[in-house]
Amino acid sequence: MRQAAGLALAAMLGGAVAGCAPVIKNHGYVPDDELLAEITVGQDTRGSVQRKIGRPTSTGVFNDAGWYFVASKVKHYTYHAPEVIDRRIVAVQFADNDVVSAVNIYGIEDGRIIDLQTRTTPTHGRRLTILQQILSNLGSPSAEQLLNQ
């Protein structure tokens, strides 16, 4: 009996410890270094780059002079906010004649943290609690009562 209780306790503790382990998720796609080495600056075109490494994650916003491949590794740990632990960006730049002019690789250490400011638009009205909302509808007539009058 004691042995069964000890095994049950060990199983519960093992489950609790395993439940606290972080979950690592990968997002996006960046070509391997071997594939990037096949791209020749000044020789490869947009079409040959697409055949060698595939379509980009995104392109330039104002013009199509650059292709960007973005991959991130994010750690999710219980109730904490997700944390980006690794990011890799490959930027393939094209000249006006659609020939590769540069291939740049950036990591998380090259980035900057941008402090986003979330703003909410205030609504000018009464703020009711849930209880006030429920109780305020108790004495109100229904649509059927209004139509039958």
Residue frames relative to the residue before (quaternion, step in Angstrom):
aa qw qx qy qz dx dy dz
M 1.0000 0.0000 0.0000 0.0000 0.00 0.00 0.00
R 0.6768 0.4818 -0.2927 0.4733 3.57 0.93 -0.90
Q 0.6262 0.5405 -0.3395 0.4478 3.57 1.06 -0.72
A 0.6471 0.5105 -0.3133 0.4717 3.60 1.00 -0.81
A 0.6505 0.5019 -0.3159 0.4745 3.59 1.00 -0.80
G 0.6426 0.5199 -0.3202 0.4628 3.58 1.03 -0.76
L 0.6515 0.5023 -0.3101 0.4765 3.58 1.01 -0.78
A 0.6425 0.5178 -0.3229 0.4635 3.58 1.00 -0.80
L 0.6531 0.5076 -0.3083 0.4698 3.57 1.00 -0.85
A 0.6504 0.5086 -0.3137 0.4689 3.59 0.98 -0.83
A 0.6448 0.5177 -0.3193 0.4629 3.60 1.00 -0.78
M 0.6619 0.4952 -0.3115 0.4685 3.60 0.98 -0.81
L 0.6545 0.4979 -0.3144 0.4743 3.59 0.95 -0.80
G 0.6406 0.5197 -0.3187 0.4669 3.58 1.01 -0.80
G 0.6531 0.5055 -0.3058 0.4737 3.58 1.02 -0.79
A 0.6469 0.5171 -0.3209 0.4595 3.58 1.01 -0.78
V 0.6629 0.4900 -0.3046 0.4772 3.58 0.96 -0.84
A 0.6612 0.4983 -0.3098 0.4674 3.60 0.96 -0.83
G 0.6380 0.5382 -0.3250 0.4445 3.59 1.09 -0.65
C 0.6748 0.4889 -0.2867 0.4727 3.58 1.20 -0.43
A 0.4830 0.6693 -0.4421 0.3512 3.59 1.24 -0.05
P 0.4906 -0.6674 0.4628 0.3158 3.62 -0.97 0.74
V 0.3187 -0.7078 0.5999 0.1941 3.52 -1.28 0.57
I 0.1858 -0.7819 0.5891 0.0845 3.57 -0.74 1.09
K 0.0572 -0.7941 0.6050 -0.0026 3.58 -0.82 1.06
N 0.2534 -0.7522 0.5935 0.1331 3.54 -1.06 0.86
H 0.0793 -0.7899 0.6080 0.0059 3.56 -0.93 0.97
G 0.8090 0.2961 -0.2105 0.4620 3.57 -1.04 0.77
Y 0.3176 -0.7297 0.5787 0.1782 3.52 -1.40 -0.04
V 0.0212 0.7424 -0.6691 0.0259 3.53 -1.06 0.93
P 0.4661 -0.6898 0.4694 0.2943 3.61 -0.80 0.93
D 0.5804 -0.5806 0.4479 0.3542 3.56 -1.22 0.57
D 0.6496 -0.5271 0.3875 0.3873 3.55 -1.28 0.44
E 0.6148 0.5520 -0.3485 0.4425 3.59 1.07 -0.68
L 0.6661 0.4823 -0.3010 0.4827 3.59 1.00 -0.80
L 0.6497 0.5112 -0.3231 0.4606 3.59 1.00 -0.77
A 0.6194 0.5543 -0.3446 0.4364 3.59 1.10 -0.63
E 0.6098 0.5635 -0.3454 0.4373 3.60 1.21 -0.42
I 0.6071 0.5487 -0.3592 0.4487 3.61 1.21 -0.35
T 0.1566 -0.7915 0.5882 0.0550 3.56 -0.77 1.08
V 0.3864 -0.7193 0.5324 0.2233 3.56 -0.70 1.13
G 0.7980 0.2589 -0.2233 0.4962 3.56 -0.94 0.98
Q 0.7413 0.3704 -0.2232 0.5133 3.60 1.22 -0.16
D 0.7133 0.4339 -0.2662 0.4818 3.60 0.82 -0.92
T 0.2916 -0.7416 0.5835 0.1566 3.52 -1.19 0.72
R 0.7294 -0.4053 0.3153 0.4521 3.54 -1.34 0.06
G 0.6723 0.5033 -0.2950 0.4557 3.58 0.95 -0.84
S 0.6805 0.4748 -0.3030 0.4687 3.60 0.92 -0.83
V 0.6118 0.5302 -0.3520 0.4699 3.60 1.10 -0.62
Q 0.6407 0.5193 -0.3248 0.4630 3.58 0.98 -0.81
R 0.6618 0.4937 -0.3118 0.4701 3.62 0.97 -0.77
K 0.7027 0.4850 -0.2731 0.4432 3.60 1.01 -0.77
I 0.8440 0.1323 -0.0383 0.5184 3.59 0.80 -0.95
G 0.5896 -0.6092 0.3665 0.3834 3.62 1.20 -0.04
R 0.6845 -0.4708 0.3745 0.4118 3.51 -1.40 -0.06
P 0.5065 -0.6734 0.4426 0.3067 3.61 -1.04 0.64
T 0.6033 -0.5271 0.4563 0.3873 3.51 -1.36 0.28
S 0.7791 -0.1111 0.0795 0.6118 3.57 1.03 -0.81
T 0.3256 -0.7203 0.5775 0.2041 3.52 -1.32 0.29
G 0.7225 -0.4107 0.3114 0.4609 3.56 -1.30 0.01
V 0.5210 -0.6610 0.4505 0.2977 3.55 -1.11 0.70
F 0.7941 0.3088 -0.1558 0.4997 3.59 0.76 -1.01
N 0.7813 0.0350 -0.0430 0.6217 3.57 1.20 -0.44
D 0.5123 -0.6575 0.4665 0.2961 3.56 -1.26 0.29
A 0.3053 0.7950 -0.4762 0.2194 3.60 1.09 0.69
G 0.7947 0.2389 -0.1363 0.5411 3.59 1.20 -0.24
W 0.1991 -0.7300 0.6412 0.1278 3.52 -1.22 0.68
Y 0.1180 -0.8088 0.5756 0.0248 3.55 -0.91 0.93
F 0.1316 -0.7583 0.6373 0.0399 3.53 -0.89 1.08
V 0.0355 -0.8263 0.5602 -0.0453 3.58 -0.59 1.15
A 0.0434 0.7742 -0.6300 0.0426 3.58 -0.96 0.94
S 0.0662 -0.7941 0.6042 0.0084 3.55 -0.99 0.88
K 0.2067 -0.7241 0.6430 0.1401 3.52 -1.25 0.60
V 0.0769 -0.8259 0.5579 -0.0270 3.55 -0.57 1.23
K 0.2358 -0.7637 0.5874 0.1271 3.56 -0.95 0.93
H 0.1221 -0.7612 0.6357 0.0385 3.55 -0.83 1.11
Y 0.0062 0.8108 -0.5822 0.0597 3.56 -0.66 1.12
T 0.8147 -0.2785 0.0969 0.4993 3.54 -0.39 1.35
Y 0.8316 -0.2109 0.1594 0.4885 3.59 -0.69 -1.04
H 0.4760 0.6664 -0.4452 0.3621 3.58 1.23 0.19
A 0.6015 -0.5438 0.4357 0.3908 3.55 -1.26 0.38
P 0.5583 -0.5995 0.4379 0.3705 3.62 -1.03 0.68
E 0.1851 -0.7841 0.5874 0.0769 3.56 -1.09 0.80
V 0.3355 -0.7181 0.5736 0.2069 3.57 -0.82 1.02
I 0.1334 -0.8249 0.5469 0.0510 3.57 -0.53 1.17
D 0.7940 0.0315 -0.0392 0.6059 3.60 1.21 -0.29
R 0.0304 0.7715 -0.6348 0.0300 3.55 -1.08 0.77
R 0.0383 -0.7824 0.6216 -0.0022 3.53 -1.01 0.87
I 0.0543 -0.7875 0.6139 -0.0104 3.56 -0.87 1.01
V 0.1117 -0.7541 0.6447 0.0560 3.54 -0.97 0.95
A 0.0997 -0.7905 0.6039 0.0205 3.56 -0.74 1.12
V 0.0973 -0.7726 0.6269 0.0259 3.57 -0.69 1.15
Q 0.1523 -0.8072 0.5684 0.0462 3.57 -0.55 1.20
F 0.1879 -0.7796 0.5916 0.0833 3.56 -1.06 0.83
A 0.4281 -0.6655 0.5506 0.2657 3.55 -1.17 0.71
D 0.7359 -0.4214 0.2931 0.4416 3.58 -1.30 0.03
N 0.7113 0.4322 -0.2634 0.4878 3.63 1.10 -0.57
D 0.5413 -0.6649 0.3609 0.3670 3.61 1.29 0.50
V 0.4801 0.6113 -0.4703 0.4179 3.59 1.10 0.67
V 0.5589 -0.6215 0.4321 0.3386 3.58 -1.02 0.83
S 0.1610 -0.7987 0.5748 0.0756 3.57 -0.81 1.02
A 0.8029 -0.0542 0.0372 0.5925 3.64 1.17 -0.44
V 0.1139 -0.7338 0.6637 0.0900 3.53 -1.28 0.58
N 0.0173 -0.8151 0.5767 -0.0533 3.58 -0.49 1.24
I 0.1688 -0.7682 0.6124 0.0802 3.54 -1.07 0.83
Y 0.0752 -0.7964 0.6001 -0.0045 3.55 -0.84 1.07
G 0.2176 -0.7668 0.5911 0.1235 3.55 -1.18 0.63
I 0.7282 -0.4142 0.3032 0.4541 3.52 -1.30 -0.02
E 0.6219 0.5556 -0.3402 0.4345 3.59 1.12 -0.59
D 0.6435 0.5218 -0.3195 0.4600 3.61 1.22 -0.36
G 0.6206 0.5846 -0.3289 0.4061 3.57 1.24 -0.36
R 0.3178 -0.7062 0.5948 0.2156 3.49 -1.37 0.16
I 0.4164 -0.6749 0.5434 0.2756 3.55 -1.09 0.68
I 0.1639 -0.7781 0.6030 0.0637 3.55 -0.81 1.06
D 0.3028 -0.7535 0.5595 0.1659 3.54 -0.72 1.08
L 0.1944 -0.7921 0.5711 0.0928 3.55 -0.36 1.25
Q 0.2244 -0.7643 0.5920 0.1227 3.53 -0.97 0.88
T 0.1864 -0.7849 0.5830 0.0962 3.54 -0.53 1.17
R 0.1004 -0.7959 0.5968 0.0172 3.50 -0.80 1.05
T 0.1543 -0.7618 0.6204 0.1052 3.54 -1.09 0.68
T 0.4105 -0.6908 0.5415 0.2472 3.51 -1.07 0.76
P 0.3633 -0.7432 0.5085 0.2390 3.61 -0.63 1.02
T 0.2484 -0.7341 0.6096 0.1666 3.54 -1.07 0.72
H 0.2869 -0.7679 0.5524 0.1512 3.53 -0.86 0.96
G 0.4497 0.6321 -0.5081 0.3742 3.50 -0.15 1.33
R 0.6683 -0.4792 0.3586 0.4418 3.53 -1.26 -0.12
R 0.2715 -0.7209 0.6119 0.1794 3.51 -1.06 0.78
L 0.0797 -0.8100 0.5809 -0.0019 3.53 -0.56 1.21
T 0.4273 -0.6566 0.5489 0.2916 3.51 -1.14 0.64
I 0.6782 -0.4731 0.3508 0.4395 3.58 -1.24 0.23
L 0.6505 0.5207 -0.3159 0.4537 3.58 0.95 -0.87
Q 0.6500 0.5042 -0.3198 0.4700 3.61 0.98 -0.79
Q 0.6405 0.5236 -0.3275 0.4564 3.61 1.00 -0.76
I 0.6652 0.4967 -0.3050 0.4666 3.58 0.95 -0.86
L 0.7120 0.4618 -0.2620 0.4594 3.57 0.83 -0.98
S 0.6249 0.5510 -0.3591 0.4206 3.63 1.06 -0.57
N 0.6770 0.4870 -0.2967 0.4653 3.61 1.15 -0.45
L 0.4956 0.6856 -0.4291 0.3167 3.62 1.20 -0.21
G 0.7753 0.3427 -0.1948 0.4935 3.60 0.87 -0.80
S 0.5074 0.6635 -0.4182 0.3570 3.60 1.24 -0.06
P 0.4535 -0.6697 0.5014 0.3074 3.60 -1.01 0.71
S 0.4602 -0.6676 0.5074 0.2916 3.56 -1.15 0.63
A 0.6807 -0.4771 0.3547 0.4280 3.59 -1.26 0.18
E 0.6259 0.5413 -0.3423 0.4452 3.60 1.02 -0.74
Q 0.6556 0.5132 -0.3135 0.4567 3.59 0.95 -0.85
L 0.6570 0.5055 -0.3155 0.4618 3.59 1.02 -0.75
L 0.6861 0.4903 -0.2876 0.4540 3.61 1.02 -0.80
N 0.6653 0.5135 -0.2980 0.4527 3.61 1.11 -0.60
Q 0.5660 0.6276 -0.3868 0.3689 3.62 1.17 -0.27
